[in-house]
Amino acid sequence: MGLPESDHPPEISSPAEGRPTLVPPSAASQQGRRSLGFARSLGWVTLLLLIILAAVLSSYLGSSARKTLIDGQQRFATLLADYLNNQLYLRFTLPAVRNFGRIALSRPEQYYALDQIIQSITNGLQVDGLRIYAHDGTITYSTIPGEPGTQRSLPSVAAAAKAEDPIFDLEAGMPYWQAFFQFPVKANTFRLRTTYPLRIENRLGSSEEKGPLLGVLEFSQDISADIQNAIRFQQLVLVVTLFGCGILFTLLLLFIRRAERALADRMEQEQLLILELHQNEKLAGMGRVVAGIAHEIRNPLGIISSSAELLLKRYAGADSVTTRILQAIYEEARRLSRTVNDFLDYARPKQPRMGAVDIHTLISQALAFLAPDLTGRNIGVIRPQAHIACLVAGDKDLLYRAFYNILINSIQAMEHAGILTISLSFKNNMLEVSFRDTGPGFPAEHLQKVLDPFFTTKDDGTGLGLPIVNGILAVHGGTLTLSNDPAGGACVKVTLPRAEQSG
């Protein structure tokens, strides 16, 4: 079917004021995404806050776990120191005083007896570096060879000599944050040093009163494994929290994207409705204008047409110049009359008078009227046989005009020689009529504009033929589909509801 170049008439403004600004539907998705840009930013801010919260929570729980482990080690060290103080008093101090009159660790037998007692008590307890200091800070006993008899000036030893409770010092070979990224933590990286005052037990007086100071006990414990367990716990908390944050953020992003799509679809539908409303307003304004124009033009145009026809008959034998002028006046008057009728039909479509219409008969009548055009252009027609009833519910005159417009467009598109194929098929309760021609088909860039009113490439066309056909089919509950046949040419499909069969 021939489609000419675009010929847009001046736009008729709608009388409605305050009409909303129209946004192309293609921009609706971008506008929808922009409208949810705040939600996306909020999502990223939320993720950042969750990561910070995870880090703070991990740090707090790790610190709490580390403190709990160290407190447990301190309690153990306190019990061990109390037990050592008790056992040394009972198993070494009393026997040494009874047998030797005084304690003298410089004597090998006393030092050996003390060493045996300490080794039996600390065996398997991972206690090393155990020392006993005299009042002046001299090391009188040590599990490290070579230290007995030497002096060490340690603040903790002097403080423990004056205190009643043990003093604890945590010795770290590296910062805790550095140990967090080191796996595994090496042995002796973290040590707990305990300094405890050794006293004579007061078995006669009050249990709250402490006996005289015998010396100061010092020993160390390797708590690197416990610190590593605390770090593992902290790492587990951090990983689990970050994983949970990642899942929550992913779900949030999916929700935002789904909301964006839903919002974009809704905005696109809204814009389409606004555009349709705008178009209806334009058509309503055009209808009022066209009605006024038709009223002013129709009567004079009828007089001109009838007068030209009368003069043609009266001066049929006149000179050729006069005949050609009268013939041109008559034909242009008829063409202008058809144009006015097209405007009126599109602006004020008729309400159909519904009834049973035989499509076979309708197509036959239209083809019989167009027979001279078919013969003149050497166009063959392949049409279905009327062996089954093809009744549809509709207005015979309106449907005839619709099929006539489709046929004339197909014929004009083929120009010289061609084949027009008409086929019928049934889908559910609908009748489908297909018109295929061997013309050039629809240009791809015009296919979406063919049904727009006033879109035409014909020099003498109004661009209302197919829109009128589409309007007629719409009021009948049918559809009009335009496409290009893969084999070449245009394909027009019409669907109409079938009429209910009586009996």
Secondary structure, 3 states (H helix, E strand, C coil): CCCCCCCCCCCCCCCCCCCCCCCCHHHHHHHHHHHCHHHHHHHHHHHHHHHHHHHHHHHHHHHHHHHHHHHHHHHHHHHHHHHHHHHHHHHHHHHHHHHHCCCCCCCHHHHHHHHHHHHHHHCCCCEEEEEEECCCCEEEEECCCCCCCCECCCHHHHHHHHCCCCEEEEEECCCHHHHHCCCCCCCCCEEEEEEEEEECCCCCCCCCCCCCEEEEEEEEEECHHHHHHHHHHHHHHHHHHHHHHHHHHHHHHHHHHHHHHHHHHHHHHHHHHHHHHHHHHHHHHHHHHHHHHHHHHHHHHHHHHHHHHHHHHHCCCCCHHHHHHHHHHHHHHHHHHHHHHHHHHHHCCCCCCCEEEEHHHHHHHHHHHCHHHHHHCCEEEECCCCCCCCEEEECHHHHHHHHHHHHHHHHHHHCCCEEEEEEEEEECCEEEEEEECCCCCCCCCCCCCCCCCCCCCCCCCCCCHHHHHHHHHHHCCCEEEEEECCCCCEEEEEEEEECCCCC
